[in-house]
């Protein structure tokens, strides 16, 4: 890190073209960090990158990638490092959900969900955290979702994958203490992004409820990361729901999660 600088110098954000990922990218850039944007939509990212350069005077580079594809995470790492960037903040944000009864949902879509949340998050974190450790520290922010606290029968694979992200994040937060690497799991509830429509969540009770705005969610995650928090749950109602999880019998909590999704 540059002498006198306490925050990240270069951040890689996946899913950076919209929603929470876009807002996080803006926050890093506004604090003077160079930003590396990774998502599928190259044209949209180029426009975002140009705006960030003009507004904040930072370097902004675009790395088109479909991180649901086999080998895409390793390829992204290789392209970033071959370009000479030293990433000291990683944001694993890319993802989408699938909503519906397990026997009726699309298997290939669910395999992509699992790949994004398990393999992609693991590969990018492993490779970049090794580099961070060699340089004396860094930051990892994983978008783990409220779905990572309870099984959700009509989003079974998505919720299970988010359990993995949350568990991995908490384990690595402790594992990396001596490496100087902060790991934070951001656990938002329903948020007003394209995610809701793309996963058919807009047709569920979740989509009909009060949605948080992505800027508020991103800021909570960003500030929590810099403060060294291991779990960030934006919103009082969401924090209350997490608290209830500790009090309710497991089966009752799962049923409640199902009702929240579908009633």
DAPE-V388688 format. One record per run of one state. SS is the DSSP state (A for helix, B for strand, O for the rest). FROM is the first residue (numbers start at 1). TO is the last residue. If there is no record, write none. Layout:
ss->{SS	SS}
from->{FROM	FROM}
to->{TO	TO}
This chain:
ss->{O	B	O	A	O	B	O	A	O	B	O	A	O	B	O	A	O	B	O	A	O	A	O	A	O	B	O	B	O	A	O	A	O	A	O	B	O	A	O	B	O	A	O	A	O}
from->{1	10	15	19	31	34	40	42	57	60	65	72	83	89	93	107	136	138	144	146	149	153	176	177	180	181	187	191	192	194	199	201	204	205	209	212	213	214	227	231	233	236	248	250	263}
to->{9	14	18	30	33	39	41	56	59	64	71	82	88	92	106	135	137	143	145	148	152	175	176	179	180	186	190	191	193	198	200	203	204	208	211	212	213	226	230	232	235	247	249	262	263}
